[in-house]
């Protein structure tokens, strides 16, 4: 049974006070988990039961997400990295980081800045590689960002039609996305403030060759959110990297493919942490 401890702590990030929400389960050496876009620490609930008897799993809601502080500002990777750093220092962690999608991008950028405190690094379908094909991909979501009750009224109005056309689940998904985008300012900012390819100034593909931490990259071969070549780029540029592609898996790796992920992650962590302990002795 998964025994969860939920906590909210105060942080100071560049002299600004914030609240950091997280949950943890398990005992042993700590591991920090960073969620994906429009997500929160709960995205790891399917995976943690496989790891909790080996490791203390700490699942953070990043700045602007979940139950952590949600300041209204322009978000970027540097702000998320600074928040993670303040959290790591507050809990006095010196541990592996597992990052998924946007969290993988943040984990890679964090490791570039604070590599001595990350060993090893696990990236799950990581974002953060410049891909100009993304420009305009989410334009259809922009009306969902409009702060007007007219959008909610229009979604309510089309509900009978979606039931007739067997599209009711699609409508529910749209409503969920609207609620999340309006409740979480970080994903909202990432959509609004990155309209052009030139806005992708904080991608990491030119820097990741400097990462020295042993790295595991996990990808799904049917991922249509973060294309496989992004994970392949991480694997080819970072020294000491292992790439594992899960067959017939889409982007929802932590949620739908937790068992497969655990069989990949556990031996990697055991091997690298043992090697790190021997190297320190």
C-alpha positions in Angstrom: 0.0 0.0 0.0 1.3 3.5 -0.9 1.7 5.5 2.2 2.0 9.2 1.2 3.2 12.1 3.3 2.0 15.4 1.8 3.8 18.6 2.8 4.0 22.3 2.0 7.1 24.2 2.9 8.3 27.8 2.5 11.1 28.7 0.2 13.0 31.9 -0.7 13.9 32.1 -4.4 16.0 35.1 -5.2 14.6 36.8 -2.1 11.0 36.1 -3.1 9.0 33.8 -0.7 7.1 30.9 -2.3 5.3 27.8 -1.1 6.5 24.4 -2.4 4.1 21.5 -2.3 5.3 17.9 -2.5 4.5 14.4 -1.5 6.8 11.5 -0.7 6.6 7.8 -0.1 9.1 5.1 0.7 12.4 4.9 2.6 16.0 4.8 1.7 18.1 7.0 -0.5 16.1 10.0 -1.8 15.1 10.6 -5.5 13.5 13.8 -6.7 10.7 13.6 -9.3 9.7 16.5 -11.6 6.4 16.3 -13.5 5.4 17.3 -17.0 3.5 20.2 -18.7 0.1 20.8 -17.1 1.0 18.2 -14.5 1.9 18.0 -10.9 3.6 15.6 -8.5 0.7 13.2 -8.7 1.7 12.1 -12.1 4.2 9.7 -10.4 1.6 7.8 -8.3 1.6 4.8 -10.6 5.4 4.5 -10.6 6.2 5.2 -7.0 4.7 1.9 -5.6 7.3 0.0 -7.6 10.2 2.1 -6.1 9.1 2.9 -2.6 10.6 -0.2 -1.0 14.0 0.7 -2.4 14.0 4.6 -2.4 12.5 7.6 -0.7 10.5 9.1 -3.6 9.9 12.9 -3.4 7.5 14.3 -5.9 7.5 18.1 -6.3 4.9 20.4 -7.7 7.0 22.9 -9.6 6.5 26.6 -9.4 3.2 27.6 -11.1 1.8 24.1 -10.9 -0.3 22.0 -8.6 -0.4 23.2 -5.0 2.9 25.2 -5.1 2.9 28.9 -5.4 1.4 30.3 -8.7 2.7 33.8 -9.1 1.4 35.6 -12.2 4.6 36.2 -14.2 6.4 35.2 -17.4 7.7 31.7 -16.7 10.9 30.2 -18.2 13.1 27.3 -17.5 15.5 29.4 -15.4 12.7 30.3 -12.9 11.7 26.6 -12.6 15.4 25.6 -12.1 15.8 28.3 -9.4 12.7 27.0 -7.6 14.0 23.4 -7.7 17.3 24.5 -6.4 15.8 26.3 -3.4 13.7 23.1 -2.7 16.8 20.9 -2.9 18.7 23.1 -0.6 15.8 23.4 1.9 15.5 19.6 2.1 19.3 19.2 1.9 19.0 16.7 -0.9 22.0 15.4 -2.9 20.2 12.8 -5.1 19.2 11.5 -8.5 16.6 13.5 -10.4 13.9 11.9 -12.6 12.3 14.4 -15.0 9.3 13.8 -17.3 8.6 15.8 -20.4 8.8 19.5 -19.2 10.3 18.1 -16.0 13.0 16.4 -18.1 13.9 19.7 -19.6 14.1 21.3 -16.2 16.1 18.4 -14.9 18.6 18.7 -17.7 18.9 22.4 -17.2 19.3 21.9 -13.5 22.0 19.4 -14.0 23.9 21.8 -16.3 23.8 24.4 -13.5 24.3 22.1 -10.5 25.8 18.9 -11.9 27.7 18.0 -8.7 24.5 17.5 -6.8 22.8 15.2 -9.4 23.9 11.6 -9.7 22.5 9.9 -11.7 20.0 11.6 -14.0 16.8 10.0 -15.5 15.0 11.7 -18.4 11.6 10.4 -19.4 10.4 11.6 -22.8 12.2 14.9 -22.1 11.3 18.2 -23.7 13.9 20.9 -24.2 15.2 20.2 -27.7 14.5 23.0 -30.1 12.0 21.9 -32.6 10.5 24.6 -34.9 7.7 22.2 -35.9 6.2 22.9 -32.4 5.5 26.5 -33.5 1.8 26.7 -34.0 1.2 23.2 -32.9 -0.9 24.4 -29.9 -2.6 27.4 -31.6 -5.9 25.6 -31.4 -5.6 25.7 -27.6 -5.2 29.5 -27.5 -9.0 30.3 -27.3 -9.1 28.2 -24.2 -6.8 30.8 -22.6 -9.3 33.6 -23.1 -10.5 34.9 -19.7 -14.2 35.2 -20.6 -17.3 33.2 -19.6 -18.2 33.2 -23.3 -15.9 30.3 -23.8 -17.5 28.2 -21.0 -20.9 29.2 -22.4 -19.9 28.0 -25.9 -18.6 24.7 -24.5 -21.8 24.1 -22.6 -23.9 25.0 -25.7 -22.2 22.4 -27.9 -22.5 19.6 -25.4 -25.7 18.1 -26.9 -24.1 18.0 -30.3 -21.0 16.3 -29.0 -23.2 13.6 -27.4 -24.9 13.0 -30.7 -21.6 12.8 -32.6 -20.0 10.6 -29.9 -17.5 13.3 -29.2 -18.5 13.9 -25.5 -15.1 12.6 -24.2 -13.3 15.0 -26.5 -15.4 17.9 -25.0 -14.6 16.7 -21.5 -10.9 16.7 -22.4 -11.2 20.3 -23.7 -12.9 21.4 -20.5 -10.2 19.8 -18.5 -7.5 21.5 -20.5 -9.2 24.9 -20.0 -9.6 24.4 -16.3 -5.9 23.4 -15.9 -4.6 26.3 -18.1 -6.6 28.8 -16.1 -5.7 27.3 -12.8 -1.9 26.9 -13.5 -0.2 30.0 -14.7 3.1 28.3 -15.7 1.7 26.2 -18.6 -0.4 29.2 -19.6 2.7 31.4 -19.8 4.6 28.8 -21.8 1.8 28.8 -24.4 1.3 32.5 -24.6 4.9 33.7 -24.5 6.3 31.2 -27.0 4.6 32.1 -30.3 7.6 32.0 -32.5 10.6 29.6 -33.0 12.9 32.4 -31.9 11.2 32.4 -28.5 12.8 29.1 -27.7 15.9 30.7 -26.2 16.3 28.3 -23.3 16.4 24.9 -25.0 19.4 22.8 -24.0 20.5 20.9 -27.1 23.7 23.0 -27.4 24.7 22.5 -23.8 23.8 19.0 -22.8 27.2 17.6 -24.0 28.5 19.1 -20.8 26.4 16.9 -18.5 28.7 14.4 -16.8 26.1 12.6 -14.6 25.4 9.0 -15.7 22.1 9.4 -17.6 19.2 7.1 -18.5 16.8 8.3 -21.2 13.4 6.5 -21.5 11.1 7.1 -24.5 8.0 5.6 -26.1 8.2 4.7 -29.7 4.6 6.0 -30.3 5.1 9.3 -28.6 3.4 12.0 -30.7 3.9 14.7 -28.1 7.7 14.6 -27.7 9.1 13.0 -30.9 11.5 10.1 -30.4 14.3 12.0 -32.0 14.3 14.4 -29.1 15.2 11.6 -26.7 17.8 10.3 -29.2 19.4 13.8 -29.3 19.8 13.7 -25.5 21.2 10.2 -25.7 23.7 11.0 -28.4 24.9 14.3 -26.9 25.2 13.4 -23.2 28.2 11.2 -22.4 27.6 8.0 -20.4 24.0 7.8 -21.5 21.7 4.7 -21.9 18.6 5.1 -24.1 15.7 2.7 -23.7 12.7 2.8 -26.0 9.5 1.1 -24.7 7.7 -0.5 -27.6 4.1 0.6 -28.4 4.2 3.3 -25.7 2.9 6.8 -26.1 3.8 9.9 -24.1 1.9 8.9 -20.9 4.9 6.8 -19.7 4.6 7.4 -15.9 0.9 6.9 -15.9 0.3 4.0 -18.3 3.7 2.2 -18.5 4.9 2.4 -14.9 5.7 -1.3 -14.6 7.9 -1.3 -17.7 9.6 1.9 -16.5 10.3 0.3 -13.1 12.1 -2.6 -14.6 14.3 -0.1 -16.4 14.9 2.4 -13.7 15.6 0.1 -10.7 18.6 -1.7 -12.1 20.0 1.5 -13.5 19.7 3.3 -10.1 21.1 0.3 -8.2 24.1 0.1 -10.5 24.9 3.8 -10.5 24.3 4.4 -6.8 26.5 1.5 -5.9 29.2 2.7 -8.3 28.9 6.2 -6.8 29.3 4.8 -3.2 32.4 2.8 -4.2 33.9 5.9 -5.9 33.4 8.0 -2.8 35.0 5.4 -0.5 
